[in-house]
Amino acid sequence: MIELLHLTKKFGDLVAVNDVSLTVPRGEFFAVLGPNAAGKTTTIRILAGLLKPTSGSARVAGFDVQTESLEARRRVAYVPDFPFLYDKLTPWEFFRFTGQLFRMAEARIQTTCRELVPRFGLEAFINKPIEGLSHGTRQRVAIVSALMHDPEVFIIDEPMVGLDPHHVRVVKDILKERSLAGMTVFLSTHQLSVAEEMADRIGIIHQGKLIAVGTRDELRKQSGASGALEKTFLSLTAEEKTLATETNP
């Protein structure tokens, strides 16, 4: 479960996240959409414990990410759009390192790798230095390492960056499988088709505010736009932009 309560983050005069409150229950696949600089990545970094909020709070799996950070991080996996990996390690060494961080037994590390490595097509790269791998392959390594400890909450920012169509399908399938098994997924993306296909609910962030939350049908009703999610998204963000302009001429 994820709980945001009046979450606010300021950088000087810039309000990147503005009084956001949201609950994402266990096992829900939640996608967050928004224009560039809307506040999506800042929200995610607060959830992952990488940024401290100016005010408000964030909880994952029942633990406050600031005051109970160790317990929260044990239950969370976070994959940024450009993940940091240890370039001198091989994927196998990196997976063992990650597993040991989460106090996984060696046997469990090996069993998990035997399940995930073939599924993500990493057999040919398992003993090659990460520094020589393509961006898409590095992204697959990052996702596998994040899934290894069977997290309760999986936070991922632009998961399809650099992936070919085959591995896009693999990522979609495994995240949906894990979600159905009880893992909460919080996904940020610019690809409206991914949100439309995968998410149980969708949130739209614009100018730091959470302006809409709901299923695809609920968002369509709110916007008054029929058809694809793209029309709904454009309608809601255009209305919010117009309102902001009228309020602050």
CORZI-V569165 format. One record per residue. N is the residue number from 1. RES is the residue in three letters. D_CENTER is the distance of its C-alpha to the mean C-alpha in Angstrom with 2 decimals. Layout:
n=N res=RES d_center=D_CENTER
n=N res=RES d_center=D_CENTER
This chain:
n=1 res=MET d_center=13.42
n=2 res=ILE d_center=11.81
n=3 res=GLU d_center=14.49
n=4 res=LEU d_center=14.68
n=5 res=LEU d_center=18.36
n=6 res=HIS d_center=19.79
n=7 res=LEU d_center=17.16
n=8 res=THR d_center=18.67
n=9 res=LYS d_center=18.26
n=10 res=LYS d_center=21.16
n=11 res=PHE d_center=22.05
n=12 res=GLY d_center=25.78
n=13 res=ASP d_center=26.61
n=14 res=LEU d_center=23.22
n=15 res=VAL d_center=21.19
n=16 res=ALA d_center=17.59
n=17 res=VAL d_center=16.34
n=18 res=ASN d_center=19.20
n=19 res=ASP d_center=19.79
n=20 res=VAL d_center=16.59
n=21 res=SER d_center=17.03
n=22 res=LEU d_center=14.84
n=23 res=THR d_center=14.87
n=24 res=VAL d_center=12.54
n=25 res=PRO d_center=14.85
n=26 res=ARG d_center=14.73
n=27 res=GLY d_center=13.91
n=28 res=GLU d_center=12.44
n=29 res=PHE d_center=9.98
n=30 res=PHE d_center=8.77
n=31 res=ALA d_center=7.86
n=32 res=VAL d_center=8.45
n=33 res=LEU d_center=11.00
n=34 res=GLY d_center=13.38
n=35 res=PRO d_center=15.90
n=36 res=ASN d_center=15.82
n=37 res=ALA d_center=16.05
n=38 res=ALA d_center=15.11
n=39 res=GLY d_center=13.18
n=40 res=LYS d_center=9.50
n=41 res=THR d_center=8.88
n=42 res=THR d_center=11.50
n=43 res=THR d_center=10.03
n=44 res=ILE d_center=6.85
n=45 res=ARG d_center=9.63
n=46 res=ILE d_center=11.74
n=47 res=LEU d_center=9.59
n=48 res=ALA d_center=9.48
n=49 res=GLY d_center=13.19
n=50 res=LEU d_center=13.65
n=51 res=LEU d_center=15.16
n=52 res=LYS d_center=17.72
n=53 res=PRO d_center=17.89
n=54 res=THR d_center=21.24
n=55 res=SER d_center=21.69
n=56 res=GLY d_center=20.17
n=57 res=SER d_center=18.03
n=58 res=ALA d_center=14.69
n=59 res=ARG d_center=14.91
n=60 res=VAL d_center=12.86
n=61 res=ALA d_center=14.98
n=62 res=GLY d_center=17.90
n=63 res=PHE d_center=17.89
n=64 res=ASP d_center=17.84
n=65 res=VAL d_center=15.56
n=66 res=GLN d_center=18.59
n=67 res=THR d_center=21.62
n=68 res=GLU d_center=20.43
n=69 res=SER d_center=18.04
n=70 res=LEU d_center=19.30
n=71 res=GLU d_center=18.99
n=72 res=ALA d_center=15.47
n=73 res=ARG d_center=14.34
n=74 res=ARG d_center=16.29
n=75 res=ARG d_center=14.16
n=76 res=VAL d_center=10.62
n=77 res=ALA d_center=8.91
n=78 res=TYR d_center=6.77
n=79 res=VAL d_center=6.78
n=80 res=PRO d_center=7.50
n=81 res=ASP d_center=9.07
n=82 res=PHE d_center=12.32
n=83 res=PRO d_center=12.18
n=84 res=PHE d_center=15.30
n=85 res=LEU d_center=17.54
n=86 res=TYR d_center=21.13
n=87 res=ASP d_center=23.06
n=88 res=LYS d_center=26.28
n=89 res=LEU d_center=24.94
n=90 res=THR d_center=24.77
n=91 res=PRO d_center=21.76
n=92 res=TRP d_center=23.87
n=93 res=GLU d_center=24.59
n=94 res=PHE d_center=20.99
n=95 res=PHE d_center=20.08
n=96 res=ARG d_center=23.08
n=97 res=PHE d_center=22.21
n=98 res=THR d_center=18.71
n=99 res=GLY d_center=20.39
n=100 res=GLN d_center=23.08
n=101 res=LEU d_center=20.81
n=102 res=PHE d_center=19.68
n=103 res=ARG d_center=23.36
n=104 res=MET d_center=23.20
n=105 res=ALA d_center=26.68
n=106 res=GLU d_center=27.67
n=107 res=ALA d_center=28.45
n=108 res=ARG d_center=25.01
n=109 res=ILE d_center=23.43
n=110 res=GLN d_center=25.78
n=111 res=THR d_center=25.30
n=112 res=THR d_center=21.51
n=113 res=CYS d_center=21.97
n=114 res=ARG d_center=24.64
n=115 res=GLU d_center=22.32
n=116 res=LEU d_center=19.23
n=117 res=VAL d_center=21.03
n=118 res=PRO d_center=23.15
n=119 res=ARG d_center=20.48
n=120 res=PHE d_center=18.53
n=121 res=GLY d_center=21.93
n=122 res=LEU d_center=22.08
n=123 res=GLU d_center=25.63
n=124 res=ALA d_center=27.31
n=125 res=PHE d_center=25.18
n=126 res=ILE d_center=25.02
n=127 res=ASN d_center=27.86
n=128 res=LYS d_center=27.44
n=129 res=PRO d_center=26.34
n=130 res=ILE d_center=22.76
n=131 res=GLU d_center=24.25
n=132 res=GLY d_center=25.84
n=133 res=LEU d_center=22.89
n=134 res=SER d_center=21.48
n=135 res=HIS d_center=18.09
n=136 res=GLY d_center=17.02
n=137 res=THR d_center=18.48
n=138 res=ARG d_center=16.85
n=139 res=GLN d_center=13.40
n=140 res=ARG d_center=14.60
n=141 res=VAL d_center=15.94
n=142 res=ALA d_center=12.76
n=143 res=ILE d_center=11.01
n=144 res=VAL d_center=14.30
n=145 res=SER d_center=14.67
n=146 res=ALA d_center=11.40
n=147 res=LEU d_center=12.63
n=148 res=MET d_center=16.14
n=149 res=HIS d_center=16.52
n=150 res=ASP d_center=15.28
n=151 res=PRO d_center=12.69
n=152 res=GLU d_center=12.89
n=153 res=VAL d_center=9.30
n=154 res=PHE d_center=6.43
n=155 res=ILE d_center=3.24
n=156 res=ILE d_center=2.37
n=157 res=ASP d_center=4.34
n=158 res=GLU d_center=7.24
n=159 res=PRO d_center=7.55
n=160 res=MET d_center=11.13
n=161 res=VAL d_center=12.60
n=162 res=GLY d_center=15.88
n=163 res=LEU d_center=15.89
n=164 res=ASP d_center=19.06
n=165 res=PRO d_center=19.36
n=166 res=HIS d_center=20.15
n=167 res=HIS d_center=17.08
n=168 res=VAL d_center=14.85
n=169 res=ARG d_center=16.63
n=170 res=VAL d_center=16.20
n=171 res=VAL d_center=12.40
n=172 res=LYS d_center=12.56
n=173 res=ASP d_center=15.28
n=174 res=ILE d_center=14.04
n=175 res=LEU d_center=10.73
n=176 res=LYS d_center=13.10
n=177 res=GLU d_center=15.68
n=178 res=ARG d_center=13.77
n=179 res=SER d_center=12.71
n=180 res=LEU d_center=16.40
n=181 res=ALA d_center=17.43
n=182 res=GLY d_center=15.80
n=183 res=MET d_center=12.33
n=184 res=THR d_center=10.02
n=185 res=VAL d_center=6.75
n=186 res=PHE d_center=4.41
n=187 res=LEU d_center=3.38
n=188 res=SER d_center=5.11
n=189 res=THR d_center=8.20
n=190 res=HIS d_center=11.90
n=191 res=GLN d_center=13.04
n=192 res=LEU d_center=14.44
n=193 res=SER d_center=15.76
n=194 res=VAL d_center=12.49
n=195 res=ALA d_center=11.67
n=196 res=GLU d_center=15.36
n=197 res=GLU d_center=15.65
n=198 res=MET d_center=12.82
n=199 res=ALA d_center=11.88
n=200 res=ASP d_center=14.21
n=201 res=ARG d_center=13.70
n=202 res=ILE d_center=12.50
n=203 res=GLY d_center=12.50
n=204 res=ILE d_center=14.01
n=205 res=ILE d_center=14.09
n=206 res=HIS d_center=17.19
n=207 res=GLN d_center=19.05
n=208 res=GLY d_center=17.01
n=209 res=LYS d_center=17.77
n=210 res=LEU d_center=16.05
n=211 res=ILE d_center=18.74
n=212 res=ALA d_center=17.99
n=213 res=VAL d_center=16.27
n=214 res=GLY d_center=17.41
n=215 res=THR d_center=17.83
n=216 res=ARG d_center=18.76
n=217 res=ASP d_center=22.38
n=218 res=GLU d_center=22.04
n=219 res=LEU d_center=20.48
n=220 res=ARG d_center=23.30
n=221 res=LYS d_center=25.86
n=222 res=GLN d_center=24.61
n=223 res=SER d_center=24.78
n=224 res=GLY d_center=27.90
n=225 res=ALA d_center=26.66
n=226 res=SER d_center=27.23
n=227 res=GLY d_center=25.84
n=228 res=ALA d_center=22.55
n=229 res=LEU d_center=19.34
n=230 res=GLU d_center=20.11
n=231 res=LYS d_center=23.22
n=232 res=THR d_center=21.56
n=233 res=PHE d_center=18.97
n=234 res=LEU d_center=21.83
n=235 res=SER d_center=24.11
n=236 res=LEU d_center=21.99
n=237 res=THR d_center=21.04
n=238 res=ALA d_center=24.66
n=239 res=GLU d_center=26.07
n=240 res=GLU d_center=24.11
n=241 res=LYS d_center=25.26
n=242 res=THR d_center=28.79
n=243 res=LEU d_center=28.81
n=244 res=ALA d_center=27.76
n=245 res=THR d_center=30.48
n=246 res=GLU d_center=33.06
n=247 res=THR d_center=32.29
n=248 res=ASN d_center=32.44
n=249 res=PRO d_center=35.03
